[in-house]
Amino acid sequence: MPSREQWHKERARDRGPHRRHDHRYAVSARSPRDREHLHPLERRDAARIWLPEDAEADPVPAILEYLPYRKRDGTVDRDALTHPYFAGHGYAGVRVDMRGSGDSDGVLLGEYLKQEQDDALEVIEWLAAQPWCSGRVGMIGISWGGFNGLQVAARRPKALKAVISLCSTDDRYADDIHFMGGCLLLDKLSWGSTMLAINATPPDPAVVGERWRELWMQRLEGSGLWIEEWHRRQRRDDFYKQGSVCENYDAIECPVYMVGGWADGYSNAVFRVLEHLKAPCKGLVGPWAHKYPHFASPGPRIGFLQECLRWWDHWLKDKETGIMDEPKLRAWVQDSVPPRPWYAERPGRWVAEEAWPSPQSVATRAALSSAGLHLDGAAAKDEVLSICSPQSVGLAAGKWCAYGLGPDQPGDQREEAGGSLVFDSAPLEAPLEILGAPLVDLALAADRPTAFVAAVLSEVLPDGAATRVSYGLLNLTHRDSHAEPKALVPGQRYQVRLKLNDCGHRFSPGSRVRLALSTSYFPIVWPAPETVTLQVATGASGLTLPVRPPRDSDARLAAFAEAQTAAPLRATQLRQVRDAASGEIVVERFDDDGLRRLDDIDWEVAVAALRRYAVRPDDPTSAWGTTKWTKEYGRGAFRLRAETTTRMTVTRDHFLIDATVDAYEKDTRVFSKEWSAKIKRDGL
């Protein structure tokens, strides 16, 4: 029996010959329709292309992945597993550095801009016109690449025939790194700091030639501090509507395959797109974190690349693969497990739905009272219960978006119970299976004009351990609208609804269902400006679960194939390090990839990040966060380094952001820039 590594290599050889090209192709500053009037070229984009060896004689469809994450050394490991696989099965695998990133010219000015989409239209037109391309193009991508797959599809380029979008969103305000239920996510700071570091990195002189320093300085000077604008934009305005395809689902006419994972931060979009898209559409949700399903954790991993081929073959080669005859949604319903911040695998089973929302789902309402959660449908008497949480509630929440690489998923929710208003059901006498979004209705009043509520759904195992199943947040100033927040009138009662994250879970007999409410959830979101007490009137409050009745058809579903990939990247580890994470009130995470040499291009890369978040339990204005990135690149005596620091603190009325970027050639600092911003809070 060969080892896994040997098996990957042998299988990759079996998939057919292909060759790889690193290419810099010219693009014009004009739109595709003006190509006959081209003026001198303004920039070049960089692409890596894997082709079947006979592609010029027998043209093939192209599969595009379009990202700012440095194809040369950023996504190179996952690209090596994926794009050669497509090439070995009769497609051109194409990985493009978007404008201002990696080895492409220009400056990257922000996320999901119209400019980014305009550039993508030119890339697609260029691909379709190549002699090795059949004229048909598909787009695949995860996260940013999943976003722009949907966004470009909404622009309707003629050659784009199908999209696979993973871990993405249709709504940049409601379901991205910026906000959750109108609450300000710390991921806005974290991800903004990450992009500040990426935008400070140089191109590879081996690709761009002597212009490398000029291009690097353009990026360092021109890309800016994105998170300043992000934090100034606190309402759902045109900034967030740009790139949010939920503004007009009908703009997308090509087929879309939506893929997500329960441990990821973006699974909700799968269900919304399935519900609203009129174009052919399928959905797949597994137990995975923010990774491709053929190498993601938690497992089980699946033969996702084979599934992609079935999709591409159907829509790009007109082959009958049967994929569109299968149910619209496949989802992994997770079984009971003890709470852990990391899982290698989550036990469960695949289920399917022919339509979404499922006509067979049963909305089951549970009442709340001081005695607990009443699943029997009995009405509870009207009581008023109060909660004022310490700011440390949320420390067991894990990351908003887990990557599955370490302890970043929610831990034992018993740690949160003491600072929460807890409603437990009686022990279940039979299994209870849910699929979809739980809803929490609350009649409440606050003693401050700005407040939020967090609602956490957990399974309490017979030994008392509590595993989080789903959660939701609502900024109460956003109770009517994310575009027009309204301050609360202290003491006035409001009726609000929280939609928790979609989930698939089977509660076991003997377990209890728990709903926990709190007024803080740090470090998922920044605290409210002041300590808040909420009063909850139980008679008009309740929990609604999307109960999925047992179905014999689930047992007849065809199993996914075992995961396959192309051969892993050849790289040599030159410096080894360890990860560390955790804390009680100060949460610290240090990630260091060590120093590696990418053997095929003799290029050394080192990336390290230190993130620290802190809060005092009794003071919401004590919260702060700091992120430091170091990125190193080199070949022989040639050495470059970029260092960035971002720090955010809060007062009752303002967000305060400070940031620095420093760039070095060997040990000489060649660039330095600082930013400082004071931003007024607007209902946050």
Phi, psi and omega in degrees: 000120181290157175292165179301317181297315178297320181298315178302314183294317181295317180294321179299320179295328181288346190275002177108151183289146174208165176226159184245142177232137164260123193226139170243115184246152185275142173231152179265167177275354182263167179286162182305326184288347180259015186300332182289351181242037185299137168258178185306145184297141180258330184203168175233140174258150182255136180223147167247128188233127174254123185238143164301145186296337181256022187296325179295323180281329183226083187304150186231159173293155179253139176247113187259133167238124195233108193215163173259016193261025173065089179299330186292322185214355181271301179259016189299326181294311182288327177300321181295331180281335194252301189293322174297330176298313178299318180298323179291348179245023171090032176227158170268115175274125188232124178238114186247132168280119180290166184314130175080009180232159177054239183252016177270154177287170172092186182233134177273118189257352181168179180270137165059034178286160175302324178304318179299318180290320177302316178299319180297323178299321178290321177300314181297318178298318180298315180299313183298335182272354183288147182296338180269359182254140180285354184097355178253139183229140169243156175241136175228147177182157177242139180063242181307315180293333174286322176302305188286342171299315177292318183295318179290323177302323179292344175273350172059049173297139188300322186279344182280115188252343181193156182224141165242117186242118182248141172047053186234184179219154172261353186221104187287341177272309189284334189216057173218192186288358186274307187218156169223115184060029182081359175273146185278114180285142172291341177296339174300315176292312184298311183287324175300322177292323178298315181290328174301319179289317179298318181291346179268004185268151185270158168286169179271120179304332180295340179259313188266349179079209188291349181280003188302319183290319178300314179296320180297313181295324177300318180293312183300321183278328194255341188285331172082179179258093186300323187291343175295310177296319180304318183281336174287331180270091186257352179247161179282095183240194183298334179301316181275335177292326175299121181088357177265101186290348176296343176297332178200083179302330184293345178294337179271119182245342180275158181296144183229132173249112181265132184228136179210180180218145182297329181277355181273166178272359191237019186289337183299326184296330179304314185286324178292317181294318177301323182287324192252338185285131178272336177292161176306135189208142173226159179226147179217123178229120178248193181277005197286158168273202190277065181212165174294141187293348178274355173215021184275157167236150354293154174278184008282141172284158181230170175283068186292323180294325174295321177296320176300316181298321177299320178292310181296316181301322181291312189267337183253342180235003178059033176267145178273105182254350181084359187293329181273357175270353184268167181304153183295325183232132167243131182220148179266110176273119187275141177274170176298136174217153172297148181290130176216148178282357176205138176231138169287321178215152172248118178295152180166203180205156177278138172232170183219152176228132180287336181213159175220132000298150184286126177291348182265354179290143182244114178286112185247117184265137176242136180273159179246145172202174177296343178274350177133207182254127187252100182278352184278002179084357180292142178285138179262152178290156183279113176237160175244116181245144185247151174214131173225100189276145167295153183292349181278352176295127185121349181294340177262016185275347186073196179271150174302320178232105182277146178254352177073015182263351182189196185283077183238012178253166187296141177266201183294119183286356171300331179297335183266343191299323184295336179255016185232161171268114193250134176235113180251141174279171168291159177303137181289138177269344180215162177300149177230115184248132179234149175211116182131202186256114171296150179239140176238119175259132183226133167258113188215163174223148180240156179262009179224156182287341178234128182199161170222165177230138174251136179236125185238127176258126183226161169254120178267114183286163182304333179275001178099343178296144185237121180257125180291134179257317179198169176202164177209160181225151174215119168287116188291342172287346178257021187298332181254333186195140171279344181272331183227080179297150177230128178299148176284149168268112183307132179090344181279139182274137178233149173255120183229162177230132172253130172262114180284165178301141173303146183206160172229114189208145176242110175284135183272152173304140182093340177278164174246149173267130182240134167246124180239130179248140179215164179255008175214156177201064183261136013258032171288312179230156176292147180295158169297161185298331182225158174297132189239141168247128175254142172247125184249124176269113190290330185298327181256017181243159178179170178243131176245123182255137177277083187284133179252109180297153178302147184219122181296332184296337180300323182291344182263003180294140176292138180286147171290151177290164174294149182296135173235154174213170166282180183295138178298157178298142173275118179213152180244126179281118182259337177215129184254141179220178177234155173271149171224142178208152170127170181166171180260297175254327171266122179255123183232137175226127178242121178242128179220117179281358184074193178250125180235149170252123174279105195297324184295332183240006179049054185232123182262137186223136173220131181226130178219145179219136175241122179240132179225131178230142183212154174202149172267138186303332187257007187216103181294336180276002177275354184293139174209161177215142179224137175229131177236129179241142170230127179233127183238144179219148179187163175207114185063231180279353182280117184224128177231151181212140174236133178233132179228147174225133176230133179226137178229134174231171182224151166239183179297331187245347188219157164256136181241123184235131174232141181211152176221149171230131175230136180235142186229141163253116193054240181254010181263124178285124184249352179203142175208138179210145179232149175229151173212129184223141174239116190238126182289136177287138182234083180073019181241000000 
